[in-house]
Amino acid sequence: MRIGELSRRTGVSARSLRYYEAQGLLTSSRSDAGQRHYSDAEVERVSLIRKLFEAGMSSRVIATVLPCVETPGDPGVVEMAFATMTRERDRIDADIAHLIETRDALDVLIRANSRHQAELSTVARSS
């Protein structure tokens, strides 16, 4: 299939697909006219790439993890991918902890603001 059809089937822009290819995340064959052609398997691969990007992984990290999907029997690839995935999970856990701290700080500010608004409302009614 050509890039336009892959774009339609995956919901990913042709520009993003070209970026994925430039980063080594996606491969295509070329016609004599230079047009990209993708196999049906690339639809699933693009879906996986999108999920990894949505999880906050960089293209460099994704390029490290993807070979594990393609050659799961290679112990070196599996070990490297495992280490990368573990680091990424730890990074995500740290991000989550930071977000929880930020949310908790905002909750304190929201409660203080609510008390302040209530006090202002009381003063305004007394006047």
trRosetta pair geometry for C-beta under 8 A, 3 or more apart (Angstrom, degrees):
i j d omega theta_ij theta_ji phi_ij phi_ji
1 5 4.1 -106 -179 84 115 132
1 6 5.6 140 106 -51 117 81
1 9 7.5 26 137 -2 165 140
1 37 6.8 139 63 -157 26 67
1 38 5.4 -37 65 64 82 85
1 39 7.8 110 19 -133 84 7
1 40 7.2 89 -6 -78 117 59
2 5 5.5 93 57 12 67 100
2 6 7.3 -131 105 -3 33 92
2 35 6.0 -31 -127 164 110 120
2 36 6.6 109 -152 81 62 70
2 37 6.2 -42 -89 -101 55 62
2 38 7.6 117 -131 16 8 86
3 6 5.6 -56 -146 39 35 112
3 7 6.1 41 153 -24 67 105
3 14 4.9 78 145 -134 116 102
3 17 5.7 166 -152 96 99 146
3 18 7.4 23 -143 -58 145 85
3 28 7.7 -22 -73 -104 90 159
3 35 7.7 -134 -2 -175 99 83
3 36 4.9 59 -50 70 106 120
3 38 7.2 99 -86 -13 52 117
4 7 5.5 -53 -150 34 30 116
4 8 6.5 29 152 -17 64 104
4 14 6.4 -18 -87 -79 53 126
5 8 5.6 -51 -147 36 35 111
5 9 6.1 29 156 -16 68 109
6 9 5.9 -58 -141 41 30 108
6 10 6.0 3 166 2 66 117
6 12 7.7 -36 135 63 85 102
6 17 6.0 107 105 -121 123 154
6 38 4.9 42 -71 46 139 150
6 42 6.1 -28 -129 106 129 122
6 43 6.8 -145 -138 -83 78 72
6 46 6.9 139 175 -34 104 156
7 10 6.5 -74 -139 49 20 93
7 11 7.8 108 174 -65 53 2
7 12 6.0 -112 -131 80 61 61
7 13 6.1 17 -143 -154 117 21
7 14 4.7 -46 -70 -61 144 72
7 17 6.1 -104 -77 -18 86 138
8 11 7.9 23 -173 -66 22 41
9 43 5.2 -60 126 -118 128 118
10 17 7.9 119 60 -79 141 113
10 43 5.8 -162 -70 -143 98 69
10 46 4.4 -23 -132 107 155 141
10 47 6.5 -138 -137 -60 99 72
10 50 7.5 173 174 -31 109 137
12 16 4.8 -108 176 83 97 131
12 17 5.8 117 115 -56 113 88
12 20 7.9 23 154 -21 148 137
12 46 5.6 -132 12 178 148 126
12 50 6.5 -135 -77 -74 121 121
13 16 4.6 98 60 5 83 100
13 17 7.0 -145 99 -4 46 85
14 17 5.4 -52 -148 36 36 115
14 18 6.4 39 152 -20 66 102
15 18 5.8 -53 -152 35 30 110
15 19 6.5 33 148 -20 63 104
16 19 5.3 -52 -150 35 36 115
16 20 6.4 42 150 -23 67 99
17 20 5.5 -45 -148 31 34 114
17 21 6.5 34 151 -17 63 104
17 26 6.5 -79 -163 86 70 165
17 46 7.1 -24 -106 -114 93 129
18 21 5.6 -54 -151 37 34 113
18 22 6.3 36 150 -21 66 105
19 22 5.6 -54 -146 36 33 112
19 23 6.3 23 156 -12 66 109
19 59 7.9 -110 150 -94 97 149
20 23 5.9 -65 -150 43 28 106
20 25 4.3 -85 -169 73 81 115
20 26 4.0 49 124 3 112 121
20 46 7.1 -44 -105 -115 179 83
20 49 5.9 42 -128 169 131 164
20 59 7.8 -158 -118 -129 54 116
21 24 7.7 50 -178 -68 31 19
21 25 7.2 -91 -69 56 24 71
21 26 4.7 -65 -75 78 66 95
21 27 6.9 120 -130 -97 87 27
21 28 6.2 -28 -114 2 136 105
21 36 7.4 -90 -80 -126 165 145
23 59 4.2 -66 -166 173 153 137
23 60 8.0 -107 -166 -63 112 48
23 62 7.8 45 132 72 132 115
23 63 6.4 -131 151 -62 92 122
24 63 5.3 53 87 -125 110 125
25 45 8.0 162 154 157 80 108
25 49 5.4 93 164 -118 132 134
25 59 6.3 -98 -43 -154 129 93
25 62 5.8 12 -110 116 123 121
25 63 6.0 -99 -78 -83 78 79
25 66 6.5 157 -139 -39 71 161
26 38 7.6 -22 176 -116 110 122
26 42 6.3 73 -152 -148 102 111
26 45 6.5 141 -109 119 84 126
26 46 6.8 33 -99 -81 131 82
26 49 7.0 -44 -56 -46 103 160
27 42 7.9 -136 59 -97 59 117
28 36 4.0 17 140 -162 160 96
28 37 5.8 141 -175 60 97 39
28 38 5.1 -58 -110 -76 95 73
28 42 7.6 27 -85 -90 78 159
29 36 7.7 126 68 -158 38 52
29 37 5.0 -31 67 65 86 100
30 34 5.6 -18 -171 -140 118 36
30 35 6.8 142 -155 66 65 35
30 36 6.4 -38 -99 -95 67 45
30 37 7.1 164 -99 14 17 89
31 34 6.7 -43 67 26 74 19
31 35 4.5 6 28 49 118 90
31 37 6.1 94 -45 -29 89 119
38 42 4.1 -72 179 37 117 157
39 42 5.5 123 61 -13 65 96
40 43 6.0 -30 -176 5 54 113
41 44 6.0 -53 -167 37 52 107
41 45 6.3 51 139 -21 75 109
42 45 5.0 -55 -143 41 43 117
42 46 6.0 48 156 -25 73 100
43 46 6.1 -53 -151 32 26 109
43 47 6.7 29 148 -19 59 105
44 47 5.5 -53 -153 33 35 116
44 48 6.6 35 151 -18 66 103
45 48 5.7 -54 -152 36 34 111
45 49 6.3 37 150 -21 66 104
45 66 7.8 55 -154 -146 101 120
46 49 5.5 -50 -145 36 34 114
46 50 6.4 38 154 -22 65 103
47 50 5.8 -52 -150 33 30 112
47 51 6.6 30 152 -19 62 105
48 51 5.7 -54 -151 34 33 112
48 52 6.4 31 153 -18 66 106
48 66 7.6 123 117 -112 128 91
48 69 6.9 63 169 -95 167 168
49 52 5.8 -58 -151 37 31 110
49 53 6.4 31 152 -18 66 105
49 62 6.2 71 -136 -174 76 144
49 66 7.7 7 -86 -88 86 125
50 53 5.7 -55 -148 37 32 110
50 54 6.1 32 154 -19 66 108
51 54 5.6 -55 -146 38 30 113
51 55 6.4 32 152 -21 63 105
52 55 5.6 -52 -150 33 33 113
52 57 4.6 -45 167 47 87 135
52 61 7.7 -161 170 101 117 98
52 62 4.7 119 122 -108 144 107
52 65 6.9 179 -128 70 145 142
53 56 7.8 83 174 -44 33 10
53 57 6.4 -90 -91 61 31 79
53 59 7.8 11 -94 -73 99 68
53 62 7.0 -14 -61 -63 71 145
55 88 7.4 56 130 163 120 124
55 92 6.9 -42 176 -90 91 138
56 88 7.9 161 85 -165 93 98
56 91 7.5 -148 109 115 128 116
56 92 6.4 150 50 -94 135 93
56 95 7.1 -100 -166 -7 178 171
57 61 4.4 -122 -167 86 99 126
57 62 5.2 120 123 -57 125 85
57 65 7.4 -39 -165 8 158 141
57 88 5.9 -4 -95 -136 102 139
58 61 4.9 96 53 8 76 99
58 62 7.0 -138 97 -4 40 88
59 62 5.4 -53 -144 38 35 114
59 63 6.2 41 154 -25 66 103
60 63 5.8 -53 -152 31 28 112
60 64 6.9 27 149 -19 60 104
61 64 5.6 -56 -157 32 36 113
61 65 6.4 25 152 -14 69 109
61 84 6.1 162 -157 -177 84 116
61 88 6.1 116 -178 -80 143 124
62 65 5.8 -62 -145 41 33 105
62 66 6.0 42 159 -34 69 106
63 66 6.2 -41 -136 21 27 115
64 67 7.5 -61 -179 19 29 102
64 80 6.6 -117 -177 143 98 106
64 81 6.7 168 140 -102 77 63
64 84 4.7 170 117 -100 128 164
65 68 5.9 -50 -175 20 53 117
65 69 7.6 49 140 -17 74 99
65 81 5.1 101 -132 -143 55 94
65 84 5.5 -140 -71 101 86 134
65 85 6.1 99 -116 -66 118 90
65 88 7.9 -23 -63 -7 138 151
66 69 5.6 -51 -162 28 50 112
66 70 6.6 35 149 -11 76 108
67 70 5.4 -62 -146 45 43 108
67 71 5.7 -19 174 33 82 102
67 74 7.7 -45 150 59 107 135
67 77 4.9 -110 123 -153 113 124
67 81 6.7 -147 71 -65 80 121
68 71 7.3 -75 -122 63 19 64
68 72 6.2 55 174 -99 60 66
68 77 5.6 178 -86 145 60 96
68 78 5.8 104 -129 -105 98 51
68 80 7.9 -155 -64 75 105 79
68 81 3.3 15 -53 -59 136 176
68 82 7.7 136 -111 -40 148 62
69 72 7.0 -1 -142 -60 16 94
71 74 4.4 19 137 1 114 119
71 77 5.2 67 87 51 108 167
72 77 7.8 -118 -109 95 21 119
72 78 6.5 67 -161 -84 53 108
73 78 8.0 -82 150 -39 3 124
74 77 3.9 54 90 16 115 114
74 78 6.4 166 85 -16 59 86
75 78 5.6 -57 -142 39 31 112
75 79 6.1 31 160 -20 67 107
76 79 5.9 -55 -145 36 27 109
76 80 6.3 23 158 -14 63 109
77 80 6.0 -58 -147 40 28 108
77 81 6.1 26 157 -17 65 111
78 81 5.9 -58 -144 40 27 109
78 82 6.1 32 155 -24 64 107
79 82 5.7 -52 -146 33 29 114
79 83 6.5 28 155 -17 63 104
80 83 5.9 -54 -151 35 31 110
80 84 6.4 29 152 -17 64 108
81 84 5.6 -56 -148 39 33 112
81 85 6.1 32 155 -19 67 107
82 85 5.8 -56 -144 38 28 109
82 86 6.2 30 156 -20 64 107
83 86 5.8 -55 -148 36 28 112
83 87 6.5 29 154 -18 63 105
84 87 5.8 -55 -150 36 31 110
84 88 6.3 28 153 -17 65 108
85 88 5.6 -56 -147 39 32 112
85 89 6.3 36 153 -21 66 103
86 89 5.7 -51 -146 34 31 111
86 90 6.4 31 153 -18 63 105
87 90 5.7 -56 -150 38 31 112
87 91 6.3 34 151 -22 65 105
88 91 5.4 -49 -147 34 34 114
88 92 6.4 34 153 -18 65 103
89 92 5.7 -54 -149 37 32 111
89 93 6.3 37 151 -21 65 104
90 93 5.5 -49 -146 34 33 115
90 94 6.5 34 153 -19 64 103
91 94 5.7 -54 -152 35 31 111
91 95 6.4 33 149 -19 64 104
92 95 5.5 -51 -148 36 35 114
92 96 6.3 38 151 -21 66 103
93 96 5.6 -52 -149 34 31 113
93 97 6.5 33 152 -20 64 103
94 97 5.6 -51 -148 35 33 113
94 98 6.4 34 152 -19 64 105
95 98 5.7 -55 -150 37 32 112
95 99 6.3 32 152 -19 66 106
96 99 5.6 -54 -147 37 31 111
96 100 6.4 34 153 -21 65 104
97 100 5.7 -53 -149 34 31 112
97 101 6.5 33 151 -19 64 104
98 101 5.7 -53 -151 35 33 113
98 102 6.4 32 151 -18 65 106
99 102 5.6 -53 -146 38 33 112
99 103 6.2 36 153 -21 66 104
100 103 5.6 -51 -145 37 31 112
100 104 6.3 33 154 -20 64 105
101 104 5.7 -55 -148 36 29 111
101 105 6.5 30 153 -19 64 105
102 105 5.7 -53 -149 35 32 111
102 106 6.5 32 151 -17 64 105
103 106 5.6 -56 -151 37 33 112
103 107 6.4 40 149 -25 65 101
104 107 5.4 -46 -150 29 34 116
104 108 6.9 38 150 -20 62 98
105 108 5.7 -49 -157 30 36 113
105 109 6.7 32 148 -14 65 105
106 109 5.5 -55 -149 40 38 112
106 110 6.1 41 152 -24 69 104
107 110 5.6 -51 -143 35 31 113
107 111 6.4 31 156 -18 64 103
108 111 6.0 -56 -152 36 29 109
108 112 6.4 26 152 -16 64 108
109 112 5.6 -55 -146 39 33 111
109 113 6.1 33 155 -20 67 107
110 113 5.7 -54 -145 38 29 111
110 114 6.3 33 154 -22 64 105
111 114 5.6 -52 -147 34 31 113
111 115 6.5 32 154 -18 64 103
112 115 5.8 -53 -151 36 32 110
112 116 6.3 33 151 -20 65 107
113 116 5.5 -54 -147 37 33 114
113 117 6.3 36 153 -21 66 103
114 117 5.7 -50 -147 34 31 112
114 118 6.4 32 152 -20 63 104
115 118 5.7 -55 -150 36 32 112
115 119 6.4 33 152 -20 66 105
116 119 5.7 -53 -149 35 32 112
116 120 6.4 31 153 -18 65 105
117 120 5.7 -54 -148 37 32 111
117 121 6.3 34 152 -22 65 106
118 121 5.6 -53 -148 35 31 114
118 122 6.4 33 152 -20 64 105
119 122 5.7 -54 -150 35 32 112
119 123 6.4 30 153 -17 66 105
120 123 5.7 -54 -146 38 32 110
120 124 6.1 33 154 -22 66 108
121 124 5.7 -54 -146 35 29 112
121 125 6.5 26 155 -17 63 106
122 125 6.0 -57 -148 36 29 108
122 126 6.4 28 153 -21 64 109
123 126 5.7 -58 -147 35 32 112
123 127 6.6 34 156 -29 64 105
124 127 6.1 -52 -153 23 31 113
